[in-house]
Amino acid sequence: MRHAPFVVDQAAHDAWLRNMRTAVDGLGLEPELERQLWDYLVYAAMSMVNTPG
């Protein structure tokens, strides 16, 4: 993956999700679509973590 050469820890995970939350909130999606997108983004954020802590 493209992020592999970079340290991605819990702090990076949390920061990315904060930014994604702002972006998703600005889309004005229907609740079900918003939930599906958010669930995917949470999954993606967890999968990018490659460093403990």
VOZATI-865550 format. One line per field, with one value per residue: z, x, y of N, C-alpha, C in turn; residue in three letters. Coordinates in pm, 1 decimal. Atoms other than C-alpha are relative to their C-alpha. Layout:
BEGIN
n.z [Z,...]
n.x [X,...]
n.y [Y,...]
ca.z [Z,...]
ca.x [X,...]
ca.y [Y,...]
c.z [Z,...]
c.x [X,...]
c.y [Y,...]
residu [ALA,...]
# end
This chain:
BEGIN
n.z [0.0,12.7,-131.1,-68.1,-44.5,-101.1,-130.1,-21.6,-133.5,-45.6,10.7,141.3,21.0,-59.2,73.0,131.1,-18.4,-31.4,127.2,78.3,-61.6,48.7,141.9,13.4,-51.8,100.1,120.6,-8.8,47.1,-72.9,-113.8,31.8,80.9,-88.9,-86.4,81.0,29.3,-124.2,-35.6,86.5,-36.2,-125.6,39.1,73.3,-95.0,-78.6,84.4,31.5,-116.3,16.5,-110.9,-127.2,-79.9]
n.x [84.1,-76.8,-35.6,-91.1,-128.3,22.0,50.7,141.6,31.9,135.2,20.3,26.9,133.0,99.8,-1.7,60.6,144.4,57.5,14.3,103.7,129.4,36.4,34.7,125.8,107.6,27.7,60.5,145.8,50.7,107.7,-59.8,-49.3,-120.9,-102.9,-45.4,-79.9,-127.0,-76.8,-48.5,-114.3,-113.6,-54.4,-72.2,-119.9,-94.4,-61.2,-87.5,-122.4,-90.9,-110.1,-92.9,72.3,-12.1]
n.y [-119.5,-123.9,-55.9,91.6,-55.6,-102.5,42.5,-29.8,48.6,-33.1,-144.9,-28.6,57.7,-90.0,-127.3,23.0,14.0,-132.7,-71.5,67.1,-30.7,-133.7,11.1,74.0,-84.5,-103.4,56.5,-0.5,128.8,65.6,70.6,134.2,-14.2,-55.4,108.7,91.6,-65.5,-12.4,133.0,30.5,-85.2,52.4,121.2,-40.7,-60.2,107.8,80.7,-75.7,-3.9,94.2,-21.5,-4.7,-122.2]
ca.z [0.0,-59.7,310.5,397.0,404.0,657.7,1028.0,1078.6,1447.1,1655.5,1658.7,1276.8,1265.8,1494.6,1308.6,972.1,1104.6,1250.4,905.8,738.7,990.8,892.1,524.1,562.4,771.9,490.8,231.3,359.5,286.4,378.1,714.7,572.3,311.8,571.6,799.2,520.3,422.9,784.4,854.6,555.6,661.2,1013.7,862.0,625.6,908.2,1113.3,817.8,763.7,1115.6,1089.3,1411.6,1767.5,1996.5]
ca.x [0.0,108.4,115.5,349.5,671.7,516.3,450.7,75.5,-6.3,-319.6,-268.1,-256.7,-563.0,-754.3,-646.3,-747.4,-1088.1,-1143.9,-1082.1,-1301.3,-1580.8,-1575.2,-1582.6,-1865.0,-2071.3,-2044.7,-2190.0,-2546.4,-2597.7,-2904.7,-2849.6,-2812.9,-2558.3,-2371.1,-2352.8,-2224.5,-1956.8,-1854.1,-1830.4,-1599.4,-1381.2,-1343.1,-1242.9,-997.1,-841.6,-786.4,-630.6,-375.0,-229.1,114.1,282.0,168.3,101.8]
ca.y [0.0,354.2,438.8,148.5,355.9,594.4,552.2,531.0,503.4,553.8,930.6,939.1,712.8,947.7,1262.2,1115.5,1014.4,1362.9,1511.1,1251.3,1320.5,1688.8,1596.5,1343.6,1583.3,1839.0,1601.4,1604.2,1235.4,1037.3,865.5,513.3,624.5,827.2,522.1,299.3,550.3,608.7,237.1,198.2,492.4,351.5,16.3,186.5,387.5,72.4,-107.1,171.1,150.8,-9.1,104.5,34.0,326.7]
c.z [0.0,133.5,71.6,42.2,114.3,130.1,10.7,132.5,38.2,-11.2,-144.5,-38.3,47.8,-75.1,-135.5,12.8,38.1,-128.5,-86.7,56.0,-47.7,-145.1,-18.5,48.7,-100.9,-124.6,1.7,-52.6,80.7,109.4,-32.5,-83.3,83.2,89.1,-76.4,-30.3,125.5,44.4,-83.1,40.7,130.7,-28.4,-70.0,93.6,82.1,-84.5,-35.8,115.2,-17.3,109.6,130.3,70.5,-57.6]
c.x [87.8,44.6,106.1,132.7,-13.0,-48.6,-145.2,-37.6,-142.0,-28.1,-31.0,-139.2,-107.7,-8.8,-68.7,-151.4,-66.8,-22.3,-108.5,-138.9,-49.1,-45.6,-135.2,-117.3,-40.1,-70.2,-151.9,-63.0,-122.1,63.5,58.0,127.9,115.0,57.8,88.2,137.1,86.1,55.3,121.6,123.2,63.5,81.6,131.7,103.9,69.7,99.7,129.7,100.4,106.4,104.9,-79.6,20.1,-70.5]
c.y [124.7,56.4,-83.1,62.7,101.5,-62.0,45.2,-64.6,41.6,149.5,39.9,-51.2,97.1,132.0,-14.5,-11.8,132.1,79.2,-61.7,28.2,136.9,-5.9,-68.8,84.7,107.8,-51.0,2.1,-128.3,-45.1,-85.0,-138.2,6.6,54.9,-110.2,-97.2,58.6,7.1,-135.2,-38.2,81.6,-45.7,-126.6,35.8,58.8,-107.1,-79.4,72.1,3.3,-108.6,11.8,4.0,135.3,109.7]
residu [MET,ARG,HIS,ALA,PRO,PHE,VAL,VAL,ASP,GLN,ALA,ALA,HIS,ASP,ALA,TRP,LEU,ARG,ASN,MET,ARG,THR,ALA,VAL,ASP,GLY,LEU,GLY,LEU,GLU,PRO,GLU,LEU,GLU,ARG,GLN,LEU,TRP,ASP,TYR,LEU,VAL,TYR,ALA,ALA,MET,SER,MET,VAL,ASN,THR,PRO,GLY]
# end
